[in-house]
Amino acid sequence: MSPATKTSALIADDHGLYRVGLRMLLEDRLGVTEVIEVGGFDEALDRLADTPSIKLALFDLSMPGMGGPSSLAVVRANYPDLKVAVISGLEDRANIDATLAHGLHGFVPKSLSDDKIVAALKDVMAGKVFVPSVTAARAMPLPTPGPSQAAAMEGLTPRQRDVLAGIVRGLANKEIARELDIAEGTVKIHLAALFSHFDVRNRTELATRAQRLMS
């Protein structure tokens, strides 16, 4: 990597010590010149919205605000040039399969050695999909079915519930952002996730579906 080349990365993980260690790997062994650290999903969305130079985003699955790999599928849809991967200690097969099914660039287990994490992230940064050896021999899993109406509200993150409440009240994105003290771009990402979650096409359908579930 030449001195003139700059690469920015985002680490979203609520464990500060792990962020520090991962940041060192990114800077010292992968040539990343700027690393932005956040401890929650909503803060990560804010940083993505106001820092277009970010090329790589690494997400833990157990931090505040995270709704699982499906939340990250929305990030991929809104930032198609961004490399998005999970790096998590929740290494069960269901999470790995869901990560791959939602089109992310890979699932990197935290239990891997530093050398293997570096190799995995090199693949991700090169545009490849990293698959842990536990699932490497398996075919791509089928997406899991959408939530039933009874469980639909339970599947939302707290921030998605806040945005949904604003939609039901007829608020515009800018008004919701101001009320929740988040970026308008973050509201748009949560809104896209809600459209997907409830299988609707617009705000009117979303509000109608939500009112029916809340009644």
C-alpha positions in Angstrom: 0.0 0.0 0.0 1.5 3.4 -1.0 1.8 6.2 1.5 -0.8 8.2 -0.5 -3.4 5.5 -0.1 -5.8 5.9 2.8 -8.1 3.2 4.1 -10.7 3.9 6.8 -12.4 1.1 8.9 -15.1 1.0 11.5 -15.1 -1.3 14.5 -18.5 -1.7 16.2 -18.1 -3.7 19.4 -19.1 -2.9 23.0 -15.9 -4.5 24.4 -13.3 -1.7 24.5 -10.3 -4.0 25.0 -11.2 -6.1 22.0 -11.6 -3.0 19.9 -8.1 -1.9 20.9 -6.6 -5.2 19.9 -8.5 -5.4 16.6 -7.5 -1.8 15.9 -3.8 -2.7 16.3 -4.2 -5.6 13.8 -5.9 -3.3 11.3 -3.3 -0.6 11.6 -0.1 -2.6 12.0 -0.8 -5.6 9.8 -3.4 -4.5 7.3 -2.3 -1.0 6.6 -5.5 0.7 7.6 -4.8 4.4 8.2 -7.9 5.4 10.1 -10.0 3.3 12.5 -13.2 4.6 14.0 -14.4 2.8 17.1 -18.0 2.7 18.4 -19.7 0.6 21.1 -23.3 0.3 19.7 -25.2 -0.3 16.5 -26.9 3.1 16.3 -23.6 4.9 16.8 -22.1 2.8 14.0 -24.9 3.9 11.7 -24.3 7.5 12.5 -20.6 7.1 11.8 -21.3 5.4 8.4 -23.7 8.2 7.5 -21.2 11.0 8.2 -17.9 9.3 7.2 -18.1 8.2 3.5 -14.4 7.3 3.5 -15.1 4.1 5.5 -14.4 1.1 3.3 -14.6 -1.7 5.9 -17.1 -2.2 8.7 -16.8 -4.9 11.3 -19.7 -5.7 13.6 -20.1 -7.7 16.8 -23.5 -9.4 17.2 -24.0 -8.8 20.9 -23.6 -5.1 21.2 -26.4 -2.7 22.2 -28.9 -2.0 19.4 -27.9 -4.9 17.2 -30.7 -7.0 15.8 -28.5 -9.8 14.3 -27.3 -10.4 10.8 -30.5 -9.1 9.3 -29.7 -5.6 10.6 -26.4 -5.7 8.7 -28.2 -6.8 5.5 -29.8 -3.4 5.5 -26.3 -1.7 5.9 -25.1 -3.7 2.9 -28.1 -2.5 0.9 -27.5 1.1 1.8 -23.8 1.1 1.3 -23.1 -1.3 -1.6 -19.4 -0.4 -1.9 -18.8 -1.1 1.8 -17.2 -4.3 2.9 -19.3 -5.6 5.9 -18.4 -8.5 8.1 -19.3 -10.0 11.4 -16.5 -10.5 13.9 -18.1 -12.1 17.0 -17.8 -14.6 19.8 -21.3 -15.9 19.1 -19.9 -18.6 16.9 -22.9 -21.0 16.7 -23.8 -22.3 13.3 -27.1 -20.4 13.2 -25.4 -17.0 13.4 -22.8 -18.0 10.8 -25.4 -19.3 8.4 -27.6 -16.2 8.8 -24.5 -14.0 8.2 -23.8 -15.7 4.9 -27.5 -15.9 3.9 -27.9 -12.1 4.3 -25.1 -11.4 1.8 -22.4 -10.1 4.2 -18.7 -10.5 3.4 -18.0 -13.1 6.1 -18.2 -14.3 9.6 -14.9 -14.1 11.5 -14.9 -15.9 14.9 -13.2 -14.1 17.7 -11.6 -17.4 18.8 -9.3 -17.4 15.7 -5.7 -16.6 16.2 -4.4 -13.2 15.3 -2.8 -14.6 12.1 -6.0 -16.2 11.0 -8.1 -13.0 11.7 -5.6 -11.0 9.7 -5.9 -13.5 6.8 -9.7 -13.5 7.0 -9.8 -9.7 6.9 -7.4 -9.6 4.0 -10.0 -11.7 2.1 -12.8 -9.5 3.1 -10.9 -6.3 2.1 -10.1 -7.9 -1.3 -13.9 -8.4 -1.9 -14.0 -12.1 -1.1 -16.4 -13.8 1.4 -14.7 -15.4 4.4 -16.4 -18.6 5.6 -15.2 -20.2 8.8 -13.9 -23.8 8.3 -16.9 -25.2 10.3 -19.2 -24.3 7.4 -16.8 -24.1 4.5 -18.0 -27.4 3.1 -21.6 -26.6 3.3 -23.9 -25.2 0.6 -25.2 -21.7 1.1 -28.1 -21.9 3.5 -31.6 -20.9 2.7 -32.9 -17.7 4.2 -34.9 -18.2 7.3 -38.7 -17.3 7.0 -39.9 -14.0 8.0 -41.5 -13.4 11.4 -45.1 -14.2 12.1 -47.4 -11.3 13.0 -47.4 -12.5 16.6 -43.6 -12.3 16.9 -43.1 -9.3 14.5 -42.8 -6.6 17.2 -40.6 -8.8 19.4 -38.1 -9.0 16.6 -37.4 -5.3 16.5 -34.4 -3.5 18.1 -35.3 -0.7 20.6 -34.3 2.0 18.1 -36.4 0.4 15.3 -39.3 0.5 17.7 -38.6 4.2 18.3 -38.5 4.9 14.6 -41.7 2.9 14.0 -43.5 4.9 16.7 -42.5 8.0 14.8 -43.8 6.6 11.5 -47.1 5.7 13.2 -47.4 9.3 14.4 -46.9 10.6 10.9 -43.5 12.2 11.5 -41.0 12.8 8.7 -37.5 11.3 8.8 -36.0 14.7 9.7 -38.5 15.0 12.6 -37.8 11.5 13.9 -34.0 12.2 13.7 -34.4 15.4 15.7 -36.6 13.7 18.3 -34.3 10.7 18.7 -31.1 12.8 18.4 -29.7 10.6 15.6 -28.6 11.3 12.0 -31.3 11.4 9.3 -29.3 8.8 7.4 -29.6 6.5 10.4 -33.4 6.9 10.4 -33.4 5.9 6.7 -31.5 2.7 7.4 -33.8 1.8 10.3 -36.8 2.5 8.0 -35.4 0.3 5.3 -35.0 -2.5 7.9 -38.6 -2.0 9.0 -39.8 -2.2 5.4 -38.0 -5.5 5.0 -39.0 -6.8 8.4 -42.7 -6.2 7.8 -42.6 -6.9 4.1 -44.1 -3.6 3.1 -43.2 -1.1 0.3 -43.9 2.3 1.8 -44.5 4.3 4.9 -48.3 4.1 4.7 -48.2 0.3 4.5 -45.8 0.2 7.4 -47.9 2.5 9.6 -51.0 0.5 8.8 -49.3 -2.8 9.6 -47.8 -1.4 12.9 -51.2 0.0 14.0 -52.8 -3.4 13.4 -50.1 -5.2 15.5 -50.2 -2.6 18.3 -54.0 -2.8 18.6 
